[in-house]
Amino acid sequence: MTENWLEEPPAAQWHDLLLDSQDITSFLNDFTQMIAGYLAGDGDEVWCAVTLLRERKSTCVASSSDRAAALDEIQYGFGDGPCLTAAREHRIVHVPDMRLEYRWPGYKDAAAANGIISVLGLPFELEDGARAGLNVYSDQPNKYDDAAIEEIHREVLIASKALRLAIRMARYQDREAHMDAAMRSRTTIDLAVGIIMGQNKCSQDDAFNVLKTASSSRNVKIRDLAANIVAGLGKGPAKTHFDG
């Protein structure tokens, strides 16, 4: 490879890219598109995708194009391949010429049939047991020499730092959202209990038991039933006796 290899290395751009992205998927899509653009030579095309390993199945979470995502799906169909191996075993896997490859016999034939000659898989450095890899596909043999692979790996390691930060941010936002939802749910339930207390002249405990019993008998979540009671308050007397 590589007269055109990373004339302007994108490493310094990853954190800016993260700040400009709305979520992790947007960041990774931009990441794969940028890497694919830098790797493509004159007249060549490169396809990049990110695979996330899950307990039951692998998932393409981002790609530089629809073709890149489809190429990942070929590996998933066989349950193995260079990029899945890279993510699972946390090592770089390089296939200079798929036509000469002896590993992954089913996959290599399918990849070659789809015009893929060289493949490169590089693991991300993540936390808490998370495993993911960058998949790089080319229709040219011997696309990357050792220096190029080392440079791509460096970019992945730097991007991994931004990705770890993005994952932490997403987890924090999820916790905040869950806490906010729980507080809203608790407030709605408290309001519904107050309505039941007022209309049934009963204690708070009795009112909550009425709500809980109705929720169980109607197979409706307490918070949803409470929301209906609160929403119905301004539309005339709310039915809180739950007769019949």
FENWO-V95361 format. One record per backbone hydrogen bond with DSSP energy under -1.0 kcal/mol. NH is the residue of the N-H (numbers start at 1). CO is the residue of the C=O. If there is no record, write none. Layout:
nh,co
NH,CO
NH,CO
//
This chain:
nh,co
5,2
13,10
14,11
17,13
18,14
19,15
20,16
27,23
28,24
29,25
30,26
31,27
32,28
33,29
34,30
35,31
36,32
37,33
38,34
39,35
40,36
44,41
47,137
49,135
50,62
51,133
52,59
53,131
54,57
59,52
61,50
64,48
69,65
70,66
71,67
72,68
73,69
74,70
75,71
76,72
77,73
78,74
79,75
80,75
85,81
86,82
87,83
88,84
89,85
91,86
93,121
95,119
98,117
100,97
101,98
108,104
109,105
110,106
111,107
112,108
113,109
114,110
115,112
116,111
117,138
118,138
119,95
120,136
121,93
122,134
124,132
130,127
133,51
134,122
135,49
136,120
137,47
138,118
142,96
149,145
150,146
151,147
152,148
153,149
154,150
155,151
156,152
157,153
158,154
159,155
160,156
161,157
162,158
163,159
164,160
165,161
166,162
167,163
168,164
169,165
170,166
171,167
172,168
173,169
174,170
175,171
176,172
177,173
178,174
179,175
180,176
181,177
182,178
183,179
184,180
185,181
186,182
187,183
188,184
189,185
190,186
191,187
192,188
193,189
194,190
195,191
196,192
197,193
198,194
199,195
200,196
201,197
207,203
208,204
209,205
210,206
211,207
212,208
213,209
214,210
215,211
216,212
217,213
218,214
220,215
225,221
226,222
227,223
228,224
229,225
230,226
231,227
232,228
235,232
240,238
//
